[in-house]
Amino acid sequence: MKKVLISLIVAAVAATALPASAETVVIVSAKNPASRMFSEQAAQFFLGKSMMFTPIDQAEGSAIRTDFYKKVTDKDAGQVKAIWSKLVFTGKATAEPKEFKSNAEVKKAVADDPKAIGYIDKSAVDDTVKVILTLQ
């Protein structure tokens, strides 16, 4: 019974982890003049400290979202949600970032809005968006 439980836990963790070869990139519309960004700058948009870009999020609980926030902001999902809740409550933001279920949906939302910024797996990049930061 113990071995079965351990196997199930290992399988669940493996299913939610990003593949070792996956590389997350921060993207903007191909129409946006931005060409490069540092992690610290990206963090400002995704934590509501700057409104120059409109952040587009991956689905809550997704491995890519967890990985992104850990690498860019050094915060977990709960901390980020608390920051946005405070911003909305105090009137410093009107809403939390929009969430999309997949790389394709995030890419389309970013491509359609020159002020949007998002993050996707590098393998999903095409000519409708521009990579401005690659996360290591």
Buried (B, 14 or more C-beta within 10 A) or exposed (E): EEEEEEEEEEEEEEEEEBEEEEBBBBBBBEEBEBEEBEBEBBBBBBBBEEEEBBBBBBBEEBBBBBBBBEBBBEBEBEEBEEBBEEBBEEEEBEEBBBBBEBBEBBBBBBBEBBEBBBBBBBEBBEEBBBBBBEBE
